Amino acid sequence: MPAITVVILAAGRGTRMRSATPKLSHDLCGRPLLAWPLVAARAAGANRLVLVVGPDDRLANGLSGELAAGSGAAVTVPAWAEGVDLAVQAQPLGTADAMAAAARLIDRDDVVIVLAGDVPLVGAELLSSLAETHRASDAAATMVTAVLEDPSGYGRVVRDGDGAFRRVAETKVAGDASSAELAIAEVNTGIYAFDGAALLDSLASVGVDNAQGERYLPDVLVVLREQGARVATLTAADAAIVLGVNDRVDLAAVRAEAQRRIHERHMLAGVTIVQPSTTSIDVGVEIGSDSVIEPCTQLLGSTTVGAGAIIGPHSTLIDARLGDRVSVVHSHLVRCEVRDGASVGPFAHLRPGALLREGSKVGTFVEVKNSDIGAGSKVPHLSYIGDTDLGEHSNLGAGSITANYDGTAKHRTTIGARVHGGVDTSFVAPVTIGDDAWTAAGTVVTSDVPPGALAVARTRQRNVERYDERRGGG
């Protein structure tokens, strides 16, 4: 069976985005726009991925990792684009010209699938179906089409009297299509499959006979048909695959559809999303069954949530890992871990490196940073816990502070198991509190506290009799 090469056209300048960021680097539900077709192509079993970029390399240079561009210059790609080959289109002369720029990376024996980088909602299922349809039809080329209620702005698929493909009537500029062609509802999605040899041999025959003076890739289909080769079509059931991004209005529309699909996937898997219209969930997020996502909640990045959890309302989780039966209310969690049965909030902030072990609690207006909160331990109110190891089944009173920074360096605080911290206790690191120890309210702990001891570090109360009278009060 022929190998599959997927070519993604990404050489457009994206000027309508009005942004210093390359268009295809803009975020769409946790992935750059460009990542969506790349991920779909990988999932469909592509053996080779080719990305066609423009000559300024703004897109390529904005990625992370290393590749060699066509010119030999080093550029970078992220993990989701590892192994992608780059081709450079020297001038913006159309999609057929972009394919010609990638010709050196195309094997004549391969099936070549072509996608646009700014049309992100194409899925792996469609690409797999396209490859299968193309192989089974014995065609030199297969084009994916869609039927739209409003086809404005899309190239129309013109067929002959027998219903066979004839050509694509472009509509970008007045004069490219006739009024009869503009009435056609079937459109070109910009997704194609070609026999590698047929594609490479036909590219040179594509001219610039159109209003824009560009070489259009659909004209390769006309060349093949005129040579007597078969051109097949596959009509996609999902019309949303044609949604492209040219500006930020388009990006918002595509994001709404992508978010709807993400929500639907989770809900069909047993997750309750109480108010989808106010809930944002990135594409890489994982949620266990019977979890409830309350309104105005964001689950972003690589966040994972176990089964039976309740998240929200008004909570944001970024790259957080949550176990089963976790509760998070009105809180902000970033790159932290909350294990089974633990609870967070309301109005808590878990910063990077925070670990809440099984059954622990971080309560109202508590901030935790780079700290290990032991199983069953509680930090209920108005506290800051930074660079701390807290043992099991300890309880810190309201207003507890670990003073971890001396103005030059950070230091750790170690608090043992079953410790009872009084309200308004400050632990000045580095300091160690033994198991079963106690601290009195208002204590500033500057020395280690032995196991089972009570630490009292405060001035004794002194009452001045008749003070108000002496100062002339009533």
Buried (B, 14 or more C-beta within 10 A) or exposed (E): EBBBBBBBBBBBEBEBBEEEBBBBBBBBBBBBBBBBBBBBBBEBEBEBBBBBBBBEBBBBBBBEBEBEBBEEEEBEBBEBBEEBBBBBBEEEBBBBBBBBBBBEBBBEEBBBBBBBBBBBBBBBEBBBBBBEBBBEBEBBBBBBBBBBEEBEEBBBBBBEEEEEBBBBBBBBEEEBBEEEBEEBEBBBBBBBBBBBBBBBBBBEBBEBEBEBEBBBBBBBBBBBBEEEBBBBBBEBEBBBBBBBBBBBEBBEBBBEBBBEBBBEEBBEEEBBBBEBEBBBBBBBBBBBEBBBBBBBBBBBBBBBBBBBBBBBBBBBBBBBBBBBBBBBBBBBBBBBBBBBBBBBBBBBBBBEBBBBBBBBBBBBBBBBBBBBBBBBBBBBBBBBBBBBBBBBBBBBBBBBBBBBEEEEEEBBBBBBBBBEBBBBBBBBBBBBBBBBBBBBBBBBBEEBBEEEBEBBBBEEEEEEEEEEEEEEEE
